[in-house]
Amino acid sequence: MVNAALNWASLVGLLLALYAVVAAPSSIAQIVFLLGRRADRTAGLIVATGLRVIQAVGRFLALPLCGGILFFQGWRLDPILQLCLFLLAIGLIFESVPGIVSDYRHWQQRRNRSSSSV
């Protein structure tokens, strides 16, 4: 049974699904930048790459899955729990947006440096 009510949980589900569209490609770019021009294969680089891969899997699978569950089944939640999920999702987005913006700026700087050296 699907109830098509638009409530806080449904809005959070849509927000998480849309955020996954932005965040998932950014995680691939993070992995590429991390491994791009490195000649060393130290333990720190391997651990950092592993953490970025786990983060990418979470962004590709967990965000859309949680968004879909909240969109289709969020009408079952009581209003206090819906508000808590809304606050949690907003906090997640506000915590991760500066990292995505920083990665985009680093990408722009690298692109400008590589185009100016050609």
C-alpha positions as a Markdown table, in Angstrom:
| # | Residue | x | y | z |
|---|---|---|---|---|
| 1 | Met | 0.0 | 0.0 | 0.0 |
| 2 | Val | 1.4 | 3.4 | -1.0 |
| 3 | Asn | -0.1 | 6.5 | 0.5 |
| 4 | Ala | 0.7 | 9.6 | -1.6 |
| 5 | Ala | 0.8 | 12.1 | 1.2 |
| 6 | Leu | 3.3 | 14.9 | 1.0 |
| 7 | Asn | 4.7 | 15.3 | 4.6 |
| 8 | Trp | 8.0 | 16.0 | 6.2 |
| 9 | Ala | 9.3 | 12.5 | 5.6 |
| 10 | Ser | 8.4 | 12.6 | 1.9 |
| 11 | Leu | 10.1 | 16.0 | 1.5 |
| 12 | Val | 13.2 | 14.7 | 3.3 |
| 13 | Gly | 13.1 | 11.6 | 1.0 |
| 14 | Leu | 13.0 | 13.8 | -2.1 |
| 15 | Leu | 15.8 | 16.0 | -0.7 |
| 16 | Leu | 18.1 | 13.1 | 0.0 |
| 17 | Ala | 17.4 | 11.6 | -3.4 |
| 18 | Leu | 18.2 | 14.9 | -5.2 |
| 19 | Tyr | 21.3 | 15.4 | -3.0 |
| 20 | Ala | 22.6 | 12.0 | -4.0 |
| 21 | Val | 22.5 | 13.2 | -7.6 |
| 22 | Val | 25.0 | 15.9 | -6.7 |
| 23 | Ala | 27.0 | 14.1 | -4.1 |
| 24 | Ala | 27.7 | 10.8 | -5.9 |
| 25 | Pro | 29.7 | 12.2 | -8.8 |
| 26 | Ser | 31.6 | 14.3 | -6.4 |
| 27 | Ser | 32.8 | 11.2 | -4.6 |
| 28 | Ile | 34.2 | 9.8 | -7.8 |
| 29 | Ala | 36.0 | 13.0 | -8.4 |
| 30 | Gln | 37.5 | 12.8 | -4.9 |
| 31 | Ile | 38.9 | 9.3 | -5.6 |
| 32 | Val | 40.3 | 10.4 | -9.0 |
| 33 | Phe | 42.0 | 13.5 | -7.5 |
| 34 | Leu | 43.4 | 11.4 | -4.6 |
| 35 | Leu | 45.0 | 8.9 | -6.9 |
| 36 | Gly | 45.6 | 11.2 | -9.9 |
| 37 | Arg | 49.2 | 12.4 | -9.6 |
| 38 | Arg | 50.5 | 10.3 | -6.8 |
| 39 | Ala | 53.5 | 8.1 | -7.4 |
| 40 | Asp | 53.7 | 6.8 | -3.8 |
| 41 | Arg | 51.5 | 4.0 | -2.5 |
| 42 | Thr | 51.9 | 4.5 | 1.2 |
| 43 | Ala | 49.6 | 3.1 | 3.8 |
| 44 | Gly | 48.1 | 6.5 | 4.5 |
| 45 | Leu | 47.1 | 6.9 | 0.8 |
| 46 | Ile | 45.6 | 3.4 | 0.7 |
| 47 | Val | 43.6 | 4.1 | 3.9 |
| 48 | Ala | 42.4 | 7.4 | 2.6 |
| 49 | Thr | 41.4 | 5.8 | -0.7 |
| 50 | Gly | 39.5 | 3.1 | 1.1 |
| 51 | Leu | 37.6 | 5.6 | 3.1 |
| 52 | Arg | 36.7 | 7.6 | 0.0 |
| 53 | Val | 35.5 | 4.4 | -1.7 |
| 54 | Ile | 33.2 | 3.6 | 1.3 |
| 55 | Gln | 32.0 | 7.2 | 1.2 |
| 56 | Ala | 31.2 | 6.8 | -2.5 |
| 57 | Val | 29.3 | 3.6 | -2.0 |
| 58 | Gly | 27.3 | 5.3 | 0.7 |
| 59 | Arg | 26.5 | 8.2 | -1.6 |
| 60 | Phe | 25.6 | 6.0 | -4.5 |
| 61 | Leu | 23.5 | 3.5 | -2.7 |
| 62 | Ala | 22.6 | 4.7 | 0.8 |
| 63 | Leu | 21.3 | 8.2 | 0.0 |
| 64 | Pro | 18.9 | 7.2 | -2.8 |
| 65 | Leu | 17.8 | 4.1 | -0.8 |
| 66 | Cys | 17.1 | 6.1 | 2.3 |
| 67 | Gly | 15.4 | 8.8 | 0.2 |
| 68 | Gly | 13.2 | 6.3 | -1.5 |
| 69 | Ile | 12.2 | 4.6 | 1.8 |
| 70 | Leu | 11.3 | 7.9 | 3.4 |
| 71 | Phe | 9.4 | 9.1 | 0.3 |
| 72 | Phe | 7.3 | 5.9 | 0.0 |
| 73 | Gln | 7.0 | 4.9 | 3.7 |
| 74 | Gly | 7.4 | 8.1 | 5.6 |
| 75 | Trp | 3.7 | 8.6 | 6.0 |
| 76 | Arg | 3.8 | 5.9 | 8.6 |
| 77 | Leu | 6.0 | 7.9 | 10.9 |
| 78 | Asp | 4.6 | 10.1 | 13.7 |
| 79 | Pro | 5.2 | 13.9 | 13.4 |
| 80 | Ile | 8.0 | 14.0 | 16.0 |
| 81 | Leu | 10.0 | 11.3 | 14.2 |
| 82 | Gln | 9.4 | 13.1 | 10.9 |
| 83 | Leu | 10.8 | 16.3 | 12.3 |
| 84 | Cys | 13.8 | 14.4 | 13.7 |
| 85 | Leu | 14.6 | 12.9 | 10.3 |
| 86 | Phe | 14.2 | 16.3 | 8.7 |
| 87 | Leu | 16.7 | 17.8 | 11.1 |
| 88 | Leu | 19.1 | 14.9 | 10.7 |
| 89 | Ala | 19.0 | 15.2 | 6.9 |
| 90 | Ile | 19.5 | 18.9 | 6.9 |
| 91 | Gly | 22.4 | 18.5 | 9.3 |
| 92 | Leu | 23.9 | 15.9 | 7.0 |
| 93 | Ile | 23.7 | 18.2 | 4.0 |
| 94 | Phe | 25.0 | 21.2 | 5.8 |
| 95 | Glu | 28.0 | 19.2 | 7.0 |
| 96 | Ser | 28.9 | 17.7 | 3.6 |
| 97 | Val | 28.3 | 20.7 | 1.3 |
| 98 | Pro | 31.5 | 22.5 | 2.4 |
| 99 | Gly | 33.5 | 19.5 | 1.4 |
| 100 | Ile | 31.9 | 19.3 | -2.0 |
| 101 | Val | 32.4 | 23.0 | -2.6 |
| 102 | Ser | 36.1 | 22.6 | -1.6 |
| 103 | Asp | 36.5 | 19.7 | -4.0 |
| 104 | Tyr | 35.0 | 21.7 | -6.8 |
| 105 | Arg | 37.3 | 24.6 | -6.1 |
| 106 | His | 40.4 | 22.3 | -6.1 |
| 107 | Trp | 39.2 | 20.8 | -9.4 |
| 108 | Gln | 38.8 | 24.3 | -10.9 |
| 109 | Gln | 42.3 | 25.3 | -9.8 |
| 110 | Arg | 43.8 | 22.1 | -11.2 |
| 111 | Arg | 42.0 | 22.6 | -14.5 |
| 112 | Asn | 43.2 | 26.2 | -14.7 |
| 113 | Arg | 46.8 | 25.2 | -13.9 |
| 114 | Ser | 46.7 | 22.4 | -16.5 |
| 115 | Ser | 45.2 | 24.7 | -19.2 |
| 116 | Ser | 47.7 | 27.5 | -18.5 |
| 117 | Ser | 50.7 | 25.1 | -18.8 |
| 118 | Val | 49.6 | 23.9 | -22.3 |
